Structures are given as C-alpha cells and as structure tokens.
Amino acid sequence: MTRFIEGENRFQATLLPQRLDEYIADDNPVRVIEAFVNRLDLKDLGFERAEPSEMGRPAYDARVMLKIYVYGYMNRLNTTRVLGQETHRNVDLLWLTGWLKPDHKTIGEFRRKNRKAIRRVCTEFVGLCRELKLLVYRTFKCPGCPLKAQCTTGKDRRIERWEHEQVLEDAADNLRKNAGAMRLRKQIVEHPYGTIKHRMGATHFVMKRLPNVQAEMSLHVLAYNLKRVINIVGVPTLMAQLQAV
C-alpha cells in the first residue's frame, strides 16, 4: 500500500456499463452535434451519397462523416489521420458513429467531395440560431456628411481627391460621433476571429487551394459557433430548443 492514488488492476474483471450511451453525460456537447446533424437535410444541402445506393458496396452515411468532422474541429482534431485514429479510441466518437471506424482516406475524401455542402452547413447553423432567437441585430442610420470644399481659385492649382474618399470621411465621422464603436467592434468581431485563429494553431489550414480552404474555414467557424452557443445557453437548454423546432 502506498500514499499515491492508485488505478485499477488491468487484469481484474469489472462490470462495465452495458450501453455505450451511459458513458456520455447529458451535458456532453456531442449530444448537440448529434441533434444538429440529424435535423439537416443533407440531400438538399448537396452532400454526395446523402441517400443509400441500391447497388454496389454500402457506403458510410454522410451524417456519420459530418459528425466526425464537426466533432474534430470542435476539439482541434483537424487532420484526417488523427480523426481516423480517434474513431478507434475516442469514446465520444464511438458514440457519435455507432462504433464505425472509417479510415483516414475515406474521411479525407468526404471533405474533398463535399466542400460546397460543408459551407452550407455553416450557414444552416446561423439560420438555426436566428430561428431560435439566439441572434440580436442592432442597426442605426448613419448621417451623411457634405463634400468638403477643396477647390481653390488659383488658375493652375489642383487638389486631388480619391474617388472613394467620401467613404473614409463617413467612417471617420461615425467614429467621432460614436466614441465606443471601436470598443464594441473589439468585443463582437475581433474576439471571434482571435479565438478561431488561436484554435487553428500554427499550421492554420491543413488543406491547399481556395475551395478546400473555404470548406475548412467553414468547419472552423461552425465549430466556434457551436461551442459559443453551448457556452452561452448550455447543452440541456440547446437540446430542448433543437427538439422543439
């Protein structure tokens, strides 16, 4: 006997829970991922193999693959090889996939073939937040300012003015009239992008070419929005709202 906290004997028989669901707490965010993805119309969003084929070898359900990606980007597991490994040992992913273990090539092909559809999922979640009245918009009318008199009476003297100079003047005028505008901007704009950039890590994007990067960025934004809403309202409340919609 020692004074350290000791673990269980690996060779001792134990009575583990008979259901995998018992490993997942009621406030586990994976339940939100499950509910959100299950309510999506993947065929309407443009996902390939959203419906099973009558011929050939059965494919993985697009919902299962999407759940893997949403969970991965919410937990900084961005590469397909890491996601493939996690499907073998991560209890949350085992619960989400129902013990399915697609390899990293299959996971990567899903993202490559459904780039536009993944971007639509990000938009769909914003629409869901609006439907659940989780978004509040504030607008105000910005008064215009008159063009400054810049012409001189000299015969050969000229004053140059950029064609969009009025836009800059309007912005500067609005800042003068709203002293707290920049502080508000830092609160509502810079924080999300700073957090997303921090979560992306030093490598930022693991894919190349604009269409691939756009899909990956959509996954980052979706993961941020999901975590943000969960932190604000909590898993039980969000689950109740998802089930009520």
ABEGO torsion letter per residue (X at the ends): XBABBBBBBAABBBBBBABAAAABBAABAAAAAAAAAAABBAAAAGBBGABBBABEBBBBBAAAAAAAAAAAAAAGBABAAAAAAAAAABAAAAAAAGGBBBBAAAAAAAAAAAAAAAAAAAAAAAAAAAAAGABBBBBBBBBBBBBBBABBABAABBBBBBAAAAAAAAAAAAAAABAAAAAAAAAAAAAAAAAAAAAAEAAGBABBEAAAAAAAAAAAAAAAAAAAAAAAAEAAAAAAAAAAX
